[in-house]
Amino acid sequence: MRGIKRLGLLAALVVVGLAPAAAAQAAAQPSTQDTQYLQALHQVNLFEITAGNLAQQKGQNQQVKDLGKMFVTDHTQLDQTVQSTAQQLNVQLPADPTADQQKVLDKLNGLNGAQFDKAWVTAQLAGHVQAIQATQTEISQGSEQSVVQLAQDALPVLQAHYDALVALAQTLGVPIPQTSASGTPSPGGTTSPAPGGTESPAPGGTGTEEPAPGTTETPAPAQS
């Protein structure tokens, strides 16, 4: 009888020991917001790595080449964290950029020289504004701490990229997206459409509106 009681006690301890683990696993289930952000940021990284390689190959301006190289390095490192976090949370990541991002890459592939430089900077500005907005949303609305922490770590990297792009855009005469007074892209703010109606790369699943194809550059001030 003692042996049976002892076995019963051990079984109970095993069940009790499993309970916290099961609870922790349940708590680690990411929300829709967390899942969509991981997927969107992964697609941003895929886009940025490809676009950065294009900048190094096709860019005429040395700053475009240099930024392209930096973006490849930074977004490759960032995506390693995205992939490991997604794996821990059992989140399936897309294999390719979004359809809109791929359209931008296809267009950039067909350009050269100064045309490429301006189109690349324009697409990068719009893409980074949207990525920053998506990241700010995750920081304020995310529920899974590991994903929120990822967004907090990603934000200064994305902001540094955006600031460098703004400086380069001013040099090349490229329109700059609307920003807040602090210089940070405004959450929910609209971005200036790309010249010639180039579609901006959406981070995917964030609900950010994209410029309508065929629209013009930033509107001129009203005539007095």
C-alpha positions, 0 to 999 in steps of 0.5 A, a space after each residue: 500500500 505504501 508503494 501505491 501511495 508513493 506512486 500516487 504522490 509522485 504522479 501528483 507531483 508530476 502533474 503539478 510540475 507540468 501545470 506551470 509549464 503549460 500555463 507559461 506556454 499558454 501565456 506565450 501565445 501571441 495576439 493577432 497584433 503581435 503575429 501581424 507585426 512579426 510577419 510584417 517586420 520580416 517582410 520589411 527586412 526581406 524587402 530592405 535586404 534586397 533593395 539594399 543589395 540593388 543600391 550597391 549594384 545600381 546606385 550612382 550616388 555613393 551615399 545611396 550605395 553606402 546606405 544600401 550596404 548599411 540597410 543590408 547589415 542592419 536588417 539582416 541582424 534585425 531579421 535574425 531576432 524576428 525569426 528566433 522570436 517567431 520560432 519561439 512563439 510558433 508564428 509562421 513567417 512569409 517567404 517573400 515580401 508583399 506584392 506591393 514591395 515586390 512591385 517596387 523592387 521590380 521597378 527599381 530593377 528597371 532603373 539606372 543612374 540618377 533615376 534609380 537613386 531618386 526612386 530608391 530613396 523615395 521608396 525607402 522613405 515611404 517604407 521606413 515611415 510605414 515600418 516606424 508607424 507599425 513598430 510604434 503601434 506594436 509598442 503601444 498595443 502589443 501584448 507579448 513582451 518578447 515582441 514588444 521588446 523586439 519593436 522597442 529595439 527595432 525603432 531606433 534602428 528604423 529611425 536612424 535609417 529614416 534620418 539618414 534618408 531624409 538628409 540624402 533626400 534633401 541632397 537629391 531633391 526628393 520629396 520627404 514624407 510628412 512628419 511630426 514636429 520632432 522629426 519622427 514620422 507621425 503615427 497614422 500620418 500619410 506619406 507623400 506619394 512617390 514620383 510617377 505613382 510608384 507604390 510605397 512598400 507596405 509593411 504588410 498587414 498594418 492597415 497603413 494606406 498607400 499612395 494611389 498610383 498615378 498621384 503627384 508629388 507633395 501638393 504645392 501651397 495654395 496660391 494667394 
